[in-house]
């Protein structure tokens, strides 16, 4: 494995470890009340990475090699980067795209970008045959289309869910308290 592949693998592993680290949440923050977890597409990106590497998760949730990788780590990092940066992310999912004009335009641009990249860099990415290239392209486009579908009027399930589940947090101050700045006179009179 050359240095470019080692850097790509290290970058991918660092990203994966970030996905698996869960920030502290209070016990009353269930998954149903946390927009981040419900709209986060990182698990789909991870599944795509596993497919590209010829891996799957076993019953212990450990990665196991089940076949030959479709491409090397440089290719995985590049294709996943294109898909994730442009389309499969929370901003897109919670966006509001027009299904008749914006989605087809973006999908055509993505398909063109991926096809060109996979053709030009097939040797650099270690892609062995046309079948592997087709699988890579199909997987990336399907994941992207599903993410974009969630951001259209037809895919309004996320937006409808959040519209109906907003919580209002009311903070009240009990008793008579007035705001005041710090001053030396108050300190000397024992008010602090």
PLY file of the C-alpha trace (Angstrom):
ply
format ascii 1.0
element vertex 192
property float x
property float y
property float z
element edge 191
property int vertex1
property int vertex2
end_header
0.00 0.00 0.00
1.55 3.30 -1.08
1.46 6.52 0.95
-1.56 7.91 -0.95
-3.57 4.79 -0.11
-2.38 4.87 3.52
-3.46 8.52 3.87
-6.86 7.76 2.32
-7.37 4.79 4.66
-6.33 6.81 7.72
-8.70 9.61 6.74
-11.56 7.17 6.21
-10.89 5.43 9.54
-10.83 8.78 11.36
-14.17 9.72 9.79
-15.64 6.34 10.76
-14.47 6.72 14.37
-16.14 10.14 14.52
-19.39 8.56 13.36
-19.26 5.97 16.10
-18.53 8.42 18.91
-21.80 9.52 20.41
-21.75 12.89 22.14
-23.07 13.03 25.68
-26.82 13.29 25.81
-29.01 13.58 28.85
-31.26 10.59 29.60
-34.41 12.46 28.57
-33.08 13.01 25.03
-34.46 9.94 23.29
-33.80 9.21 19.65
-37.32 10.34 18.82
-36.55 13.84 20.02
-33.15 14.24 18.48
-33.22 15.60 14.93
-29.52 14.97 14.40
-29.78 11.20 14.79
-32.96 10.83 12.77
-31.72 12.77 9.75
-28.07 11.74 9.83
-27.17 9.76 6.67
-23.74 8.62 7.93
-24.89 5.02 8.35
-25.82 4.87 4.66
-22.43 6.32 3.73
-20.76 3.69 5.93
-22.71 0.88 4.20
-21.59 2.25 0.84
-17.95 2.28 2.02
-18.27 -1.34 3.16
-19.64 -2.37 -0.23
-16.80 -0.59 -2.04
-14.28 -2.40 0.19
-15.94 -5.81 -0.29
-16.89 -5.98 3.38
-19.99 -6.50 5.51
-20.86 -6.45 9.20
-21.18 -9.77 11.01
-23.56 -10.55 13.88
-21.11 -8.94 16.34
-21.17 -5.74 14.26
-17.56 -6.29 13.18
-16.32 -5.69 9.65
-15.52 -8.90 7.77
-14.15 -9.32 4.24
-16.77 -11.06 2.09
-15.42 -10.41 -1.37
-12.91 -8.54 -3.44
-12.88 -4.74 -3.00
-14.38 -2.84 -5.92
-11.57 -0.26 -5.64
-8.66 0.75 -3.44
-8.75 3.22 -0.52
-7.90 6.20 -2.73
-10.98 5.47 -4.85
-13.21 4.85 -1.84
-12.17 8.15 -0.27
-12.68 10.05 -3.52
-16.09 8.61 -4.49
-17.48 8.77 -0.96
-16.17 12.32 -0.69
-17.95 13.39 -3.87
-21.23 11.80 -2.82
-21.12 12.95 0.79
-19.98 16.51 0.17
-22.46 17.16 -2.60
-25.60 15.24 -1.78
-25.76 12.62 0.97
-25.64 14.90 4.00
-28.04 16.43 6.53
-28.21 19.77 4.75
-29.65 18.12 1.64
-32.02 15.87 3.57
-33.50 18.79 5.49
-33.47 21.03 2.40
-36.32 21.81 0.06
-35.54 20.80 -3.52
-37.89 20.90 -6.47
-38.45 17.31 -7.63
-39.10 18.27 -11.26
-36.22 20.63 -11.96
-33.52 20.66 -9.27
-33.29 16.95 -8.50
-32.84 15.81 -12.13
-30.30 18.59 -12.78
-28.24 17.72 -9.71
-28.45 13.98 -10.43
-27.27 14.49 -14.02
-24.34 16.63 -12.83
-23.44 14.02 -10.19
-23.68 11.16 -12.70
-21.49 13.05 -15.17
-18.92 13.82 -12.46
-18.82 10.23 -11.21
-18.66 8.68 -14.69
-15.81 10.97 -15.71
-13.93 10.39 -12.46
-14.35 6.61 -12.62
-13.23 6.47 -16.25
-10.24 8.80 -15.94
-9.00 7.40 -12.61
-9.89 3.70 -12.97
-6.23 2.60 -12.83
-5.40 4.94 -9.96
-8.43 3.62 -8.02
-7.52 0.00 -8.77
-10.84 -0.72 -10.51
-10.35 -4.02 -12.31
-13.35 -4.23 -14.66
-16.42 -2.56 -16.09
-18.72 -4.49 -13.76
-17.02 -3.03 -10.67
-17.21 0.47 -12.16
-20.92 0.00 -12.87
-21.58 -1.22 -9.29
-19.73 1.77 -7.85
-21.66 4.22 -10.03
-25.05 2.60 -9.36
-24.54 2.50 -5.59
-23.40 6.13 -5.41
-26.29 7.35 -7.58
-28.97 5.40 -5.72
-27.78 6.59 -2.29
-27.71 10.15 -3.62
-31.15 9.95 -5.21
-32.75 8.61 -2.01
-31.16 11.42 0.04
-32.40 14.00 -2.47
-35.87 12.45 -2.54
-36.14 13.10 1.19
-35.68 16.81 0.49
-38.50 17.16 -2.05
-42.20 17.76 -1.62
-42.87 14.06 -2.30
-40.34 13.10 0.36
-41.77 15.45 2.98
-41.89 12.79 5.70
-38.95 14.32 7.59
-40.36 17.82 7.40
-43.88 16.69 8.32
-42.50 14.78 11.28
-40.55 17.77 12.59
-43.39 20.19 11.93
-45.66 18.09 14.17
-43.20 17.40 16.94
-41.82 20.77 17.94
-41.41 21.21 21.65
-41.75 24.50 23.39
-39.47 25.06 26.31
-40.68 27.73 28.70
-38.39 29.15 31.32
-39.94 31.07 34.19
-38.33 32.94 37.00
-40.08 32.46 40.33
-40.21 35.19 42.92
-39.09 38.74 42.60
-35.66 38.91 41.12
-34.30 41.87 39.34
-31.26 41.98 37.17
-28.51 44.25 38.28
-24.89 44.68 37.52
-22.10 44.15 40.01
-21.05 47.12 42.08
-18.83 47.55 45.09
-21.60 49.14 47.20
-23.75 46.01 47.00
-20.77 43.86 47.94
-19.97 46.03 50.96
-23.60 45.87 52.14
-23.56 42.06 52.01
-25.98 41.72 49.09
-23.71 39.28 47.24
0 1
1 2
2 3
3 4
4 5
5 6
6 7
7 8
8 9
9 10
10 11
11 12
12 13
13 14
14 15
15 16
16 17
17 18
18 19
19 20
20 21
21 22
22 23
23 24
24 25
25 26
26 27
27 28
28 29
29 30
30 31
31 32
32 33
33 34
34 35
35 36
36 37
37 38
38 39
39 40
40 41
41 42
42 43
43 44
44 45
45 46
46 47
47 48
48 49
49 50
50 51
51 52
52 53
53 54
54 55
55 56
56 57
57 58
58 59
59 60
60 61
61 62
62 63
63 64
64 65
65 66
66 67
67 68
68 69
69 70
70 71
71 72
72 73
73 74
74 75
75 76
76 77
77 78
78 79
79 80
80 81
81 82
82 83
83 84
84 85
85 86
86 87
87 88
88 89
89 90
90 91
91 92
92 93
93 94
94 95
95 96
96 97
97 98
98 99
99 100
100 101
101 102
102 103
103 104
104 105
105 106
106 107
107 108
108 109
109 110
110 111
111 112
112 113
113 114
114 115
115 116
116 117
117 118
118 119
119 120
120 121
121 122
122 123
123 124
124 125
125 126
126 127
127 128
128 129
129 130
130 131
131 132
132 133
133 134
134 135
135 136
136 137
137 138
138 139
139 140
140 141
141 142
142 143
143 144
144 145
145 146
146 147
147 148
148 149
149 150
150 151
151 152
152 153
153 154
154 155
155 156
156 157
157 158
158 159
159 160
160 161
161 162
162 163
163 164
164 165
165 166
166 167
167 168
168 169
169 170
170 171
171 172
172 173
173 174
174 175
175 176
176 177
177 178
178 179
179 180
180 181
181 182
182 183
183 184
184 185
185 186
186 187
187 188
188 189
189 190
190 191
